[in-house]
């Protein structure tokens, strides 16, 4: 009788898991279909842009300084696009393509394209958006009288003291200003001069500059002028949709910037390859789904008493840990040599440690609860920090001080 109940319970649990996965897949497919139907015109514009500029490999290797660290334009583009839109991708477009379109095609191209992420219903009402929409156009943000009135009412108040819904008002106008300026403050790619390095111990992080400022800062005139001209030519080639000229200008710009880097602050080709691999592989996101699979397989193996299913789940968990370890290794070598230096990495470390402990417990005691519980918990934590990467700050950058009274410090210390 007990065996029969176990079989029924196992079958029911299996179908519940299957139903959850099916619902997630159907919801994702519905959302993608809805976007394609609703934004068919925008989708067509980006498909045309992708066809005319299909090869971003040379451009994505250009180096830009963000969070005090030189890094490929690919990394910066991913971060900036997500900050502006609230999505990893918009209209299925490559992030570098989207970023450079925002920078070079400018506000005229993007004026009436939904591209500024809006999370809160009240702000969507201010902007005249539909309840199902999640992005506003720059024109909507600029011309909304209700949003402007709300912004004016917040004048003089500290950002940290505002409710999240009011913080978003400031973020919306910040995104609008960034689009109107064409990311001018982001394209910081020329290293500091020898004189700056000699006089300021923090110059390697704080005194990088835009190519247009290189001559005034004291860099040699020839490479400084070449960098400025190459960036101008890159913009012209982009607007002309000339892929060959875009790649040629990007290469010239990179060579000119490296000629102004006598102390070797810029990343090597090997480091660029490693960072591009990290960004494209998304090891922590992939590990989260391996942990979900681990939890499901171990649970099913225990319920149906099938040993090979249980071991398949354990292997899935170990592969997930290996993937996370690889991701941590790359972040340490690419960053400042610190394993956990911000809240994002703190939460990642919590998921990694918890999953490792659960695997050890399962192998040592052959329990049926440790891996299902640990796998699901790790999955939830990793998905949470991925979806809230803006709050947790997932950039590879300088260490962020974590106060002793911060809630998260108690999790990993």
Secondary structure by P-SEA (a helix, b strand, c coil): caaaaaaaaaaaaaaaaaaaaaaaaaaaaaaaaaaaaaaaaaaaaaaaaaaacccccccccbbbbcccccccaaaaaaaaaaaaccccccccccaaaaaaaaaccccccccccccbbbccaaaaaaaccccccccccaaaaaccaaaaaaaaaacccccccccaaaaaaaaaaaaaaaaaaccccccccccccaaaaaccccccccccccccccccccccaaaaaaaaaaaaaaaaaaaaccaaaaaaaaaaaaaaaaaaccccccccaaaaaaaaaaaaaaaaaaaaaaaaaaaaaaaaaaaaccaaaaaaaaaaaaaaaaaaaaaaaaaaaaccccccccaaaaaaaaaaaaaaaaaaaaaacccccaaaaaaaaaaaaaaaaaaaccccccccccbbbbccccccccccc
